[in-house]
Amino acid sequence: MNTLWYFDGTNLFNVLCPHKFKRFKTSNIDHFHFYKKKDYIYFEEDNANKVFLIDKGKVKIGYYTEDGEEVVKAILTRGEIFGEKAILGVETRNEFAQSIDSKTSVCPVPVSTMHELMRDNQTFSLKIYKFLGLRIRKLERRLQLLLYKDTRTRLVEFLGELCEEYGYDCEKTGNKVIKHPYTQRDIACLIGTSRPTLNTLMNELKEQEFIKFDRKEIRFLRELV
């Protein structure tokens, strides 16, 4: 169901996690790092010299405006990569990464190791660049929604994204079903609204018989408009 571990048949974690390879086991590459809820993995302006893979938990990516307002760009879960701009030569972070789970573990991969892996395997290198392009387009789309769309539209668009990433067809009813890793607080952050407003909108969609939902599942009863 969750395709984030794979793209074009490549298992990202097995390929990228350095201590799975004999030639990296004896090097000075870090193993897993562990974080509690609200711990920062890196801050804005930190050196961008590593890429991170999430083994467990959830990580929030965002930045602060000049007025001190927090803008959440993404909430990432097991199997996803963050800090990937370092691969493209960005030397300083322009965002923060924060654990939002009580037990988050990540595998840090030095940029030099990433470049070595990419040099050794052209096919893998092309897949990484494809992944980076998809990630950038997704973030641009989300920021456009935050800037130009009303809250209901942002929610509907986000549910559509969830459907693409986590959705499947129920064999019994034919309904599209989403089993996802996000809390209501996570979703509210991602669409730039408050949790009470999100709850109101979700209940409105439920009353209008567009969806049914519980803590970890959303079921589409008919197409959202």
Secondary structure, DSSP 8 states (H G I E B T S, - for coil): --GGGEETTEEHHHHH-GGGSHHHHTSS----EEE-TT-EEE-TTSB--EEEEEEES-EEEEEE-TT--EEEEEEE-TT-EE-GGGGGT--B-SSEEEE-SSSEEEEEEEHHHHHHHHHH-HHHHHHHHHHHHHHHHHHHHHHHHHHHS-HHHHHHHHHHHHHHHHEEE-TTT--EEEE-S--HHHHHHHTT--HHHHHHHHHHHHHTTSEEE-SSEEEESS---
